Amino acid sequence: MKYASIIVFKKGGEFTDVLTYGIPSALEPECEPGQFVRIPFRNRLERGIIVAVTDQPSLDFSPEKLKSIESVISGFRLFAHQIELAHFIATYYHTHLTRALRLMIPKVIWEGRFKIPEQVSYSLIATEESLRGAKQIAVCDVLKAHSGYMPEFLLKQKVPGVTGTTLSTLVKRGVIQKAMKPAYLPYSQDSSISELLLKTLTPEQEEAFKTIQTAFKPVLLHGVTGSGKTEVYLRVILEAIEQGKQAILLVPEIALTPQMIDYFRGIFGERIALFHSHLSEGERATSWWKVYTGFSPLVIGSRSAIFAPVQNPGAVILDEEHEWTYKQESSPYYETFRVAEQLKAQQGCTLILGSATPRLESYYKAKQELYEYVLLNDRVQQTAMPIIHTVDLREEFKKKNFSIFSLLLQKKIKERLAAREQIILFVNQRGLARAVVCRDCGYTEVCPHCEISLKYHRFGGSGHVLICHYCGFKKDPPVTCPTCQSSYIKYMGVGTQRVEEEIKRLIPSARVIRADRDTTMTKNSFEKIYHSFLNHEYDVLIGTQMVAKGLHFLKVGLIGIILADVGLHIPDFRSHERLFQLITQVAGRCGRGEMAGEVVLQTYQPDHFAITHAARYEYNAFAEKELGYREELRYPPFSRLIKFTVVGSDLETLKRHIREEQEVLEDIFTLNNLAFKITSAPAMIPKMADRYYYHVLVRGKNPEIIFNHWHVPKGWRPDIDPIHTV
């Protein structure tokens, strides 16, 4: 008899124990790792998934006392490499195997509520000489060449213009048969890919594609904005599909634009499967099924798409690989690129990491020849990169210009609008202002539950409110200072609403639209904003980071970066890198058409090396300088980090507990001759919802070995290779 290790699918909460069950001899051929099964559990039948099969049960169990698997759930399973990947995530990121598996199985399927989709399909059952009209003849010819039932949507693709009336007539005459059949048949049964939209590769793109075809290592595709990385991705995807494999194209959530989806849908039709946060649970399960059945040879989505049930992955592509959103910041704290590297190691698929501003860790790996380095240095349209004008805001103050727009930006806005061009104004935050401050005593309105400044927002015509962006607490703005009763209240910072008011004051006739979290909370809201701006229904687009990625507007001639310094002095070793990346990415949104693009970059620190190098598009110079700092301070890529988040309701008790554990760790380091550094500090948001947050950071060459010497206290949440350290 064989034995199965099984994770139980529980609807309420998580059941993390791995249970052992016997496998009846009749079920042995089907009971492999990944198979969904029904098992007796606590006097009832539950669903579960096999994660391992052995010839002997655990030493803790007597074989005759073990319960056996009741039955196999046909049609549902994870593939062997997915189970292997789940074990890797559980081990590397020190999390439960259950949580790793839940990344791969949609909630509706996990809970057993998914119904296999069906669709209207037709088959030819008789031939008739007296067919009426070209459409009826075309329908019969198509069905004659197709074995079995053909889905209605596919039949209509192959016979353009055919109506439901035509099909109903043929059914009534007994020529074709209509039936409900399983939806999403495997791709191999029919091809609906159109290569009509493929563009001819430039010599540089062609060379990049050839290098990728022969690369055995992961590929770092370093291409300037507008260099046509997407076209190279497409050739790699098509090659994988031609080999009978599937491909995964990952993009940051913020860059999963209607433009990109429309482009790939124009080539692959309904054969793509989308995964992103705006899908309902049912939609996510349907996308999962489309991939699982082989209907969709191409998966497009944000980081969760890496777990799509691709049976034979041929290519995995991370576009904008530098984006921090590829890191999951709730348990399990996985990094998408590391999961993709593991998938490549298991399956031998092509792995591409693409960006105009690669992560310094990726750049360093390319220097160490751990990655294949491929450079796209020219824009496809041969247009010059936008000129970046750096404006010192300190000088604006000296000139008595108190507007949030510098004199140069005001001049450029008027010129571009007069030429009927479009403008994007980038704001690295939302709302009207960041904080409310008393100019007499310095009092700041703070959330009573989270110890973070409340943000000023305007709603409707004249409604004003202060909001905590962490817990949702709201209150009216003060008329006078609660501390000193002064009426000199200052609204500090620049938000999207404030910029909107200023542009309307500067040019009342300008048609202005905002794209921030407030205006894109509903489903498809960003898509509507995107299309209206694309169709030149608006002149000025004001937005946060969602307008900085993946957009291609031919009529945008000017970008205004209202305040580039935001985030520069956050106590995080990646703050300089993020600023460089942000400026470069935002600048790349303009000058993509025939007109030359310009960027006005406003800053209080024009001489900061991240800003000066970004203004000249000097990625390599910036990377080398920043890597020098990292090496000196022993930050990644020259070390690795583990960040523990510790939470408590009493601050002093929490601090004492952390000091005690820190002393234990330092003793372990000394006894085992480990060259690690450990620090602790309040989180950047030290209090949320009346609970206190601390971070304990362990830094060293291989800090994960501390788990071999130290038991992690209850409530300490480990984040391996954190993207943020504050």
Secondary structure, DSSP 8 states (H G I E B T S, - for coil): -EEEEEEE--SSS----EEEEEE-GGGTTT--TTEEEEEEETTEEEEEEEEEEESS--TTS-GGG--B--EEEEEEE--HHHHHHHHHHHHHTT--HHHHHHTTS-HHHHTT-----EEEEEEE----TT--HHHHHHHHHHHHTS-S-EEHHHHHHHSTT--HHHHHHHHHTTSEEEEEEESS--GGG------TT-----HHHHHHHHHHHH--S-EEEEE-TTS-HHHHHHHHHHHHHHTT-EEEEE--GGG--HHHHHHHHHHHGGGEEEE-TTS-HHHHHHHHHHHHTT--SEEEESGGGGGS--SSEEEEEEETTT-GGGB--SSS--BHHHHHHHHHHHH--EEEEEESS--HHHHHHHHTTSSEEEEE-S-TT-----EEEEEEHHHHHHTT--SSS-HHHHHHHHHHHHTT-EEEEE-SS-SSBSEEEETTT--B-B-TTT-SB-EEEEETTTEEEEE-TTT--EE---SS-TTT----EEEES--HHHHHHHHHHH-TT--EEEESTTTS-STTHHHHHHHHHHTTS-SEEEESGGGSSS---TTEEEEEES-TTTTTTSS-TTHHHHHHHHHHHHHTTSS-SSS--EEEEEES-TT-HHHHHHHTT-HHHHHHHHHHHHHHHT-TTSSEEEEEEEEESSHHHHHHHHHHHHHHHHHHHHHTT---EEEEEEEEEEEETTEEEEEEEEEESSGGGGGGT----TT-EEEES-S---
